[in-house]
Amino acid sequence: MIDDGLIIDHISSGYHEQVIIKNISLTAQPQETTVLMGLSGSGKTTLLLTILGIITPMSGKIFLQNKDITQLPIEARNIGYLPQDYGLFPHMSVQDNVAFGLTVRGISKEQRGRKVAEMLDLVGLTGYEKRKIHELSGGQRQRIGLARALAIDPALLLLDEPLSNVDQVTKYEIATHLKALFTKCTTPIIMVTHNYEDALFLADKLAILIEGEIQQIGPLDEVMHHPKNPFIQRLLHPIVNCKGEC
């Protein structure tokens, strides 16, 4: 058992009677970024929402920090989550957005203030406390979303396509900020993406999800250099495999 990490043990999950995730097992260690990569409809977000607790699995177990969280409500799991649209509240200031999870937990105003300052320093946005969300760029909104997710000192951080809403002009800069932030986190991180460039840049461990099943998982270099089948080869090396037709 990984004392400080995540264990997914033969999880099957979906909607109503439709099975989307099929008998998946994986682990996520502290100070490790696991990227789940697959095409749209492969089940990436379904798996993320099952870990988070929005979807109840049909079978299997989820353990976090050596505790069975399979049936726990979302608020009892202590998981930080950054949705694809960042999930910020437009009517709140940056400060109130970052402090939201702490407020819900009944943390004192003084403690909230210290934590907000710490998180804004972590994401490089000190001095933005009073700004409104509409005053921020896309990259700044993402970093505020991350600051809010990390403010609760989560046992696990989940990110759903964190670079999908970022324009190509600033994507490298934002991805670099994200990678630097990951190196400072002791929390296990699971990120989903359909983009091979994002996976290559951010993953320590890479899991390839195809039609609800993990077809290959391992250290990034191992999966990149030794894909198990032609489909994974094309998924990870689209430019090499397009044969001049791209």
Secondary structure, 3 states (H helix, E strand, C coil): CCCCCEEEEEEEEEECCEEEEEEEEEEECCCCEEEEECCCCCCHHHHHHHHHCCCCCCEEEEEECCEECCCCCHHHCCEEEECCCCCCCCCCEHHHHHHHHHHHCCCCHHHHHHHHHHHHHHCCCCCCCCCEHHHCCHHHHHHHHHHHHHHCCCCEEEEECCCCCCCHHHHHHHHHHHHHHHHHCCCCEEEEECCHHHHHHHCCEEEEEECCEEEEEEEHHHHHHCCCCHHHHHHHCHHHHCCCCC
